[in-house]
Amino acid sequence: MPPVASAVSPARRVAATVLRRVEEDGAYADRALAGEAVRARLEPREYAFATALAFGAVQRRRTLDHVIERLARRPVEQLDPAVRDALRLGLLQLLFFDGVAPHAAVDQSVELAKAGGGHGFKLVNAVLRRAVREGPKLLSGLNDRRPRGAALLHSVPDWLARLWWNALGPDDARALLAHVNGPAETALRVNTLVAEPAAVAAELAERGIVTRPAALAGEELPAGLVVDGAFDLRGDPSFASGALVAQSRAATLAAQLLAPAPGMRVLDLCAAPGGKTTHLAALVEAGGAVTAVERHPGRAQALRETCARLRADAIVTVETGDAAQPRADGPFDAVLVDPPCSGLGTLQGRPDLRWRAREEAIGELAELQFQILAAGAAALRVSGELLYVTCTISPSENERVVQRFLGERAGAGFELLDLGAARPQLRSRIEPRTLQLLPHRDGTDGFFLAHLRRTA
Ligand SMILES: C[S@@+](CC[C@H](N)C(=O)[O-])C[C@H]1O[C@@H](n2cnc3c(N)ncnc32)[C@H](O)[C@@H]1O
């Protein structure tokens, strides 16, 4: 990594390093940012700015590169990496940020490019000065009337705009695409095995962290809290004490809907990193048991550590294994199936995911999801309940998997409970008894939830 000029603000230096790691090393932007911010000892305000810069430049890459190519009159691939990253960061500030003076955006990007060596800084200077004059017009020339234009304007691959157009209709698809370049909500869940939500909120308030009770479409999430602005959970005493977990409101709804009673035996298929596992543990309490299955050994180990931190290790047994395999330890009172998915409901918090996700992978994922759902269902006792959940907005992985299950032999003896009846605002358009949360409408991740009961 080349040295980055000290004339550049710490937040921009961190953002530039993150961009380079994402592009050159295939790093995950969120993880790279967390590491670089600690290394650079960023203050909270600088951290927030570095996040907006790094996430924004990765998310809006397609739109930024379109403008760069128009103004520089050459393909982005022909640019030196330091020049490319300085241009992306500079343009992002000029075109999408309020409150950054244009001369600061230009000068700081020029300094970033100088640190890359050579004369590339001259191109950065020329392109960004042109962008001050011509950039807004270039941008306003784009429109989202059709999926192709929407993909360019909102910076996603064409296939994703098409997928959402077909799944949600043009209005919701446009609103969703416009929304996914913004910051994700900061949401937490109080671990009721060790603390009470009101007491934790009061302690946070004493440390100057303002939270509000969490709800979703009018439904209270008693263990949830929402923080206004950024919050460094790992640096807060509630992390070490196990009182808090970072968890979106959508994810908190999952275990709340399954609602296993104290003392129940629960099977949690595809469990790491364990947000829902530890929520299930808090619901079944000390007299209950959760068997948490995770295929990836490293993630299973991290899950064990999370359970220990949250004082749930006496309730949870972590098994490293394949959740699609039949089980010999049933029947269980309740089953959560949270299989791997395309993750398209989480684009705000995972900036590079839209560039990693592959349309071709969706069919394979749907097959695996079906196998894991069928294995979970087979392990359920009669009158036991199963919740199928994904963090994606992708009918093939959501409604179609559940419909296929109900239509095949594996699904005989199961009924689909009507989650939509009490929550009409959250209903899926395709299968109204299931829920499809939408980030632009609900302010949280785009989860899908289906609730099944075994009848025979
Ligand atoms: C969506 S995540 C689960 C999130 C988790 N339930 C939570 O609330 O934190 C899916 C997980 O399934 C794991 N996985 C993928 N294929 C699997 C399989 N065949 N069996 C078990 N786990 C699997 C992945 O490693 C990943 O950790």
The ligand as an SDF file (V2000), in Angstrom:
LIG
                    3D

 27 29  0  0  0  0  0  0  0  0999 V2000
  -27.7350  -16.1980    7.1320 C   0  0  0  0  0  0  0  0  0  0  0  0
  -26.3800  -16.8110    7.9870 S   0  0  0  0  0  0  0  0  0  0  0  0
  -27.0820  -17.1980    9.5410 C   0  0  0  0  0  0  0  0  0  0  0  0
  -27.2620  -16.0240   10.4680 C   0  0  0  0  0  0  0  0  0  0  0  0
  -27.5670  -16.4500   11.8870 C   0  0  0  0  0  0  0  0  0  0  0  0
  -28.7340  -17.2840   11.9730 N   0  0  0  0  0  0  0  0  0  0  0  0
  -27.7130  -15.2900   12.8210 C   0  0  0  0  0  0  0  0  0  0  0  0
  -28.8140  -14.9260   13.2040 O   0  0  0  0  0  0  0  0  0  0  0  0
  -26.7040  -14.7220   13.2160 O   0  0  0  0  0  0  0  0  0  0  0  0
  -26.1500  -18.3730    7.2650 C   0  0  0  0  0  0  0  0  0  0  0  0
  -25.1020  -19.2270    7.9310 C   0  0  0  0  0  0  0  0  0  0  0  0
  -25.2430  -20.5430    7.4160 O   0  0  0  0  0  0  0  0  0  0  0  0
  -23.9750  -21.1460    7.3060 C   0  0  0  0  0  0  0  0  0  0  0  0
  -24.1500  -22.2930    6.3690 N   0  0  0  0  0  0  0  0  0  0  0  0
  -24.0620  -22.3030    5.0240 C   0  0  0  0  0  0  0  0  0  0  0  0
  -24.3800  -23.5140    4.5380 N   0  0  0  0  0  0  0  0  0  0  0  0
  -24.6770  -24.2890    5.6040 C   0  0  0  0  0  0  0  0  0  0  0  0
  -25.0790  -25.6450    5.7720 C   0  0  0  0  0  0  0  0  0  0  0  0
  -25.2470  -26.4580    4.7160 N   0  0  0  0  0  0  0  0  0  0  0  0
  -25.2910  -26.0990    7.0180 N   0  0  0  0  0  0  0  0  0  0  0  0
  -25.1290  -25.2970    8.0910 C   0  0  0  0  0  0  0  0  0  0  0  0
  -24.7530  -24.0090    8.0040 N   0  0  0  0  0  0  0  0  0  0  0  0
  -24.5400  -23.5100    6.7780 C   0  0  0  0  0  0  0  0  0  0  0  0
  -23.0940  -20.0230    6.8500 C   0  0  0  0  0  0  0  0  0  0  0  0
  -21.7380  -20.3000    7.1480 O   0  0  0  0  0  0  0  0  0  0  0  0
  -23.6640  -18.8490    7.6570 C   0  0  0  0  0  0  0  0  0  0  0  0
  -22.9780  -18.7180    8.8640 O   0  0  0  0  0  0  0  0  0  0  0  0
  1  2  1  0
  2  3  1  0
  2 10  1  0
  3  4  1  0
  4  5  1  0
  5  6  1  0
  5  7  1  0
  7  8  2  0
  7  9  1  0
 10 11  1  0
 11 12  1  0
 11 26  1  0
 12 13  1  0
 13 14  1  0
 13 24  1  0
 14 15  1  0
 14 23  1  0
 15 16  2  0
 16 17  1  0
 17 18  1  0
 17 23  2  0
 18 19  1  0
 18 20  2  0
 20 21  1  0
 21 22  2  0
 22 23  1  0
 24 25  1  0
 24 26  1  0
 26 27  1  0
M  CHG  2   2   1   9  -1
M  END
$$$$
